[in-house]
Amino acid sequence: MAGNNRSESTDAIMVIFEHQKQFHRRASCDAS
């Protein structure tokens, strides 16, 4: 159970991280 919870939280972090990267990249394109 602990391992599953850890992987779920890690996946959530990665999804958020990827979303932030895409948002930052989009903002950079709009700025230029």
C-alpha positions as CSV (number, residue, x, y, z in Angstrom):
1,M,0.0,0.0,0.0
2,A,2.7,2.5,1.0
3,G,4.5,1.8,-2.3
4,N,1.4,2.4,-4.3
5,N,0.7,5.7,-2.5
6,R,4.2,6.8,-3.1
7,S,4.0,6.1,-6.8
8,E,0.7,7.9,-7.0
9,S,2.1,11.1,-5.4
10,T,5.2,10.9,-7.6
11,D,3.0,10.7,-10.7
12,A,0.9,13.7,-9.5
13,I,4.1,15.7,-9.0
14,M,5.4,14.8,-12.4
15,V,2.1,15.7,-14.0
16,I,2.1,19.1,-12.2
17,F,5.8,19.6,-13.2
18,E,5.1,18.9,-16.9
19,H,2.1,21.2,-16.8
20,Q,4.1,24.0,-15.3
21,K,6.8,23.5,-18.0
22,Q,4.3,23.7,-20.8
23,F,2.6,26.7,-19.2
24,H,6.0,28.5,-18.8
25,R,7.0,27.6,-22.4
26,R,3.6,29.0,-23.7
27,A,4.1,32.2,-21.7
28,S,7.6,32.6,-23.1
29,C,6.2,32.2,-26.7
30,D,3.5,34.8,-26.0
31,A,6.1,37.2,-24.5
32,S,8.3,37.0,-27.6
